[in-house]
Amino acid sequence: MMKRTRLVLGSMTAAAVMALAPAGSAFADTYWQCVPFARMISGVQIFGDAWTWWKQAAGKYDTGNTPQAGAVLCFKPTGAMRLGHVAVVSQVLTDRVIQISHANWSRINGTRGQIERDVTVIDVSPTGDWSQVKVWYDSIGDLGSTTYPVHGFIYQDATAASLTKTGFTTAQNTAVTVAQSAANQMVAAVRPGSGPLQMLSQAADATDKIAALLQAAGQGGAQGGDTQE
C-alpha cells in the first residue's frame, strides 16, 4: 500500500510540474533524469538505466512498434547516448508523428536535466516501423538532424494505467486550472513581444518543416548530425 501511495504521489508531482510548464518547453527547477521521470508519468515499473528497459520489459509488459498514448518509447544506446533514453508518448498525431514528454534531452540555456512536454518525434525508418526516429531539439527550435535507433514501445498494463489515471490526470487538470489565469503572462515570458498571430505563424512554420522531413523520409530517410545525450 505504501509503495502504491508513493507512486501516485510521484505521478502527481510530475504532472503538476508538467502542467505548469509551457508546452514544448522545459521546466528547470529540478535536475531530472529520463528514467525516474518516465516511470512516474507512465506508471511502468521498470528500474535501472534506460538501455536495460527493453530487456526488462520482456514477460512483464507488452511491447511493440505501434505508438500508443501512455506507452514508453525506448531508445537504443548509441555512442553519444550510451545509457539509452526513455520517453512517454503523450499523444499520437499520425502513424508516423507523435508527441512525447521526457526529461534530460535538450540543453536549454546551457543546462540539462529539464522536463520537456509534448515535443514532436517522427518515424523516419524506411518501412515505417518506428525503428528510427528524429526528435525535437529545443536548443535549435526544430527537429534535430540525428537519427536515433529505437527498440519500440513498452505499453502500460492495467496497474500502470490506473496509476496515471488516478494520479497524473487529476493533478494535471488541477494545475492547468490554476495556470489558465496566468496564460497571457506565461506567453509573454516565454516569447517576449510575440502576439497570438506570431505564435500561430511559428507553429505553422514548424509544421511545414515536419511535413517536409516526412516527405524526405519517404524518399530514402534522413541524415544524422547533432547529438543530444
C-alpha positions as CSV (number, residue, x, y, z in Angstrom):
1,M,0.0,0.0,0.0
2,M,2.8,2.4,0.9
3,K,4.5,1.7,-2.5
4,R,1.3,2.4,-4.4
5,T,0.9,5.7,-2.4
6,R,4.4,6.8,-3.2
7,L,3.8,6.0,-6.9
8,V,0.6,8.0,-7.1
9,L,2.2,11.0,-5.3
10,G,5.2,10.8,-7.6
11,S,2.9,10.8,-10.6
12,M,1.0,13.8,-9.2
13,T,4.2,15.7,-8.6
14,A,5.5,15.1,-12.1
15,A,2.1,16.0,-13.6
16,A,1.9,19.3,-11.7
17,V,5.4,20.3,-12.9
18,M,4.5,19.4,-16.5
19,A,1.1,21.1,-16.5
20,L,2.7,24.3,-15.2
21,A,5.4,24.3,-17.9
22,P,4.7,25.8,-21.3
23,A,4.0,23.1,-24.0
24,G,7.2,22.2,-25.8
25,S,9.4,23.8,-23.3
26,A,11.4,22.9,-20.2
27,F,11.0,23.5,-16.5
28,A,14.4,23.8,-14.9
29,D,13.9,24.0,-11.1
30,T,15.0,20.4,-10.6
31,Y,17.5,18.2,-12.4
32,W,15.5,15.3,-13.8
33,Q,16.9,12.1,-15.3
34,C,14.8,10.4,-18.1
35,V,14.3,7.1,-16.2
36,P,12.6,8.3,-13.0
37,F,10.5,10.8,-14.9
38,A,9.3,8.3,-17.4
39,R,8.5,5.8,-14.6
40,M,6.5,8.4,-12.7
41,I,4.3,9.6,-15.5
42,S,3.8,6.3,-17.3
43,G,3.3,4.1,-14.2
44,V,5.6,1.5,-15.9
45,Q,7.6,0.0,-13.0
46,I,11.0,-0.7,-14.5
47,F,14.2,0.4,-12.8
48,G,17.8,0.7,-13.9
49,D,19.4,2.5,-16.8
50,A,17.3,3.3,-19.9
51,W,19.2,0.9,-22.1
52,T,18.1,-2.0,-19.9
53,W,14.3,-1.2,-20.0
54,W,13.5,-3.1,-23.3
55,K,15.0,-6.4,-22.0
56,Q,13.5,-5.9,-18.6
57,A,10.0,-5.4,-20.1
58,A,10.0,-8.9,-21.7
59,G,7.5,-11.1,-19.9
60,K,6.3,-8.2,-17.7
61,Y,4.8,-5.7,-20.2
62,D,3.5,-5.9,-23.7
63,T,5.9,-4.3,-26.3
64,G,5.5,-3.4,-30.0
65,N,6.2,-0.9,-32.7
66,T,2.9,0.9,-32.8
67,P,2.7,4.1,-30.8
68,Q,0.1,4.5,-28.1
69,A,-0.6,7.3,-25.6
70,G,1.0,6.4,-22.3
71,A,3.5,4.0,-23.7
72,V,7.2,4.3,-23.1
73,L,9.3,5.0,-26.2
74,C,12.6,3.0,-25.6
75,F,15.7,4.3,-27.4
76,K,18.7,2.1,-28.1
77,P,22.0,3.1,-26.7
78,T,24.4,4.8,-29.1
79,G,28.0,6.1,-28.9
80,A,26.8,9.6,-27.9
81,M,23.9,8.2,-25.8
82,R,25.4,5.2,-24.2
83,L,22.8,4.8,-21.5
84,G,19.9,5.0,-23.9
85,H,16.8,7.1,-23.3
86,V,13.2,6.6,-22.4
87,A,10.2,9.0,-23.0
88,V,6.5,8.8,-22.7
89,V,4.0,9.2,-25.5
90,S,1.6,12.0,-24.7
91,Q,-0.4,11.7,-27.9
92,V,-0.3,10.1,-31.4
93,L,-0.8,12.6,-34.2
94,T,-0.4,10.3,-37.2
95,D,1.0,6.8,-37.8
96,R,4.4,8.4,-38.1
97,V,4.2,11.5,-35.9
98,I,3.8,11.5,-32.1
99,Q,4.4,13.9,-29.2
100,I,6.3,12.8,-26.2
101,S,7.1,14.1,-22.7
102,H,10.6,13.4,-21.4
103,A,13.4,14.7,-19.3
104,N,17.1,15.4,-19.7
105,W,17.2,15.7,-23.5
106,S,17.7,19.3,-24.8
107,R,20.4,21.6,-23.4
108,I,18.3,24.7,-22.5
109,N,20.1,27.9,-21.5
110,G,23.2,25.8,-21.2
111,T,21.8,23.3,-18.8
112,R,20.4,19.7,-18.9
113,G,18.1,17.7,-16.7
114,Q,14.9,19.6,-17.7
115,I,11.4,18.4,-18.5
116,E,10.0,18.9,-22.0
117,R,6.3,18.4,-22.6
118,D,4.5,17.5,-25.8
119,V,7.5,17.6,-28.2
120,T,7.5,16.2,-31.6
121,V,9.0,12.9,-32.6
122,I,8.8,11.5,-36.2
123,D,9.4,8.0,-37.5
124,V,12.0,8.2,-40.3
125,S,12.5,4.4,-40.7
126,P,12.4,3.2,-44.3
127,T,9.5,0.8,-43.6
128,G,7.6,2.9,-41.0
129,D,8.2,0.5,-38.1
130,W,9.4,3.1,-35.6
131,S,12.9,1.7,-35.6
132,Q,14.5,5.1,-36.4
133,V,13.3,8.5,-35.2
134,K,14.1,12.2,-35.1
135,V,13.3,14.2,-32.0
136,W,12.5,17.9,-31.5
137,Y,15.6,19.7,-30.0
138,D,14.8,22.9,-28.1
139,S,18.2,24.4,-28.5
140,I,17.6,24.9,-32.2
141,G,13.9,25.2,-32.1
142,D,13.5,22.4,-34.7
143,L,13.8,18.7,-35.2
144,G,17.4,17.6,-34.6
145,S,19.3,16.2,-37.6
146,T,20.4,13.0,-35.8
147,T,18.5,9.8,-36.5
148,Y,18.1,7.7,-33.3
149,P,17.7,3.9,-33.3
150,V,14.7,2.7,-31.2
151,H,13.7,-0.6,-29.7
152,G,10.0,0.2,-29.8
153,F,7.2,0.9,-27.3
154,I,6.6,-0.5,-23.8
155,Y,2.9,-0.5,-23.2
156,Q,1.1,0.2,-19.9
157,D,-0.6,-2.6,-18.1
158,A,-3.7,-2.2,-16.0
159,T,-1.8,-1.1,-12.9
160,A,0.3,1.5,-14.8
161,A,-2.8,2.9,-16.5
162,S,-4.6,3.1,-13.1
163,L,-1.7,5.0,-11.6
164,T,-1.6,7.6,-14.3
165,K,-5.4,8.0,-14.3
166,T,-5.7,8.5,-10.6
167,G,-2.5,10.5,-10.0
168,F,-1.3,12.1,-13.3
169,T,-4.6,13.2,-14.8
170,T,-6.1,14.6,-11.6
171,A,-3.0,16.6,-10.8
172,Q,-2.6,17.8,-14.3
173,N,-6.2,19.1,-14.5
174,T,-5.9,20.9,-11.2
175,A,-2.6,22.5,-12.2
176,V,-4.0,23.6,-15.6
177,T,-6.9,25.3,-14.0
178,V,-4.6,27.3,-11.8
179,A,-2.3,28.1,-14.7
180,Q,-5.0,29.4,-17.0
181,S,-5.4,32.6,-15.2
182,A,-1.7,33.4,-16.0
183,A,-1.7,32.2,-19.6
184,N,-1.1,35.6,-21.2
185,Q,1.8,36.4,-18.8
186,M,3.3,33.0,-19.5
187,V,3.3,33.5,-23.3
188,A,4.9,36.9,-22.8
189,A,7.6,35.5,-20.6
190,V,8.4,32.6,-23.0
191,R,8.5,34.7,-26.2
192,P,8.6,38.4,-25.3
193,G,6.8,40.5,-27.9
194,S,5.0,37.6,-29.5
195,G,1.3,38.0,-30.2
196,P,-1.2,35.3,-31.0
197,L,-0.7,35.6,-34.7
198,Q,3.0,35.4,-34.5
199,M,2.8,32.3,-32.3
200,L,0.5,30.7,-34.9
201,S,2.9,31.6,-37.6
202,Q,5.8,30.0,-35.7
203,A,3.7,26.9,-35.2
204,A,2.8,26.7,-38.9
205,D,6.4,27.1,-39.9
206,A,7.4,24.1,-37.6
207,T,4.6,22.0,-39.1
208,D,5.8,22.7,-42.6
209,K,9.3,21.6,-41.6
210,I,8.0,18.4,-40.1
211,A,5.9,17.7,-43.3
212,A,9.0,18.3,-45.5
213,L,11.1,15.9,-43.4
214,L,8.4,13.2,-43.5
215,Q,8.3,13.5,-47.3
216,A,12.1,13.2,-47.4
217,A,12.0,10.2,-45.1
218,G,9.6,8.5,-47.6
219,Q,12.2,9.1,-50.3
220,G,15.0,7.4,-48.6
221,G,15.5,8.6,-45.0
222,A,17.4,11.4,-43.3
223,Q,20.9,12.1,-42.3
224,G,22.5,12.3,-38.8
225,G,24.2,15.3,-37.3
226,D,23.7,16.8,-33.8
227,T,23.7,14.7,-30.6
228,Q,21.6,15.3,-27.6
229,E,22.6,12.8,-24.8
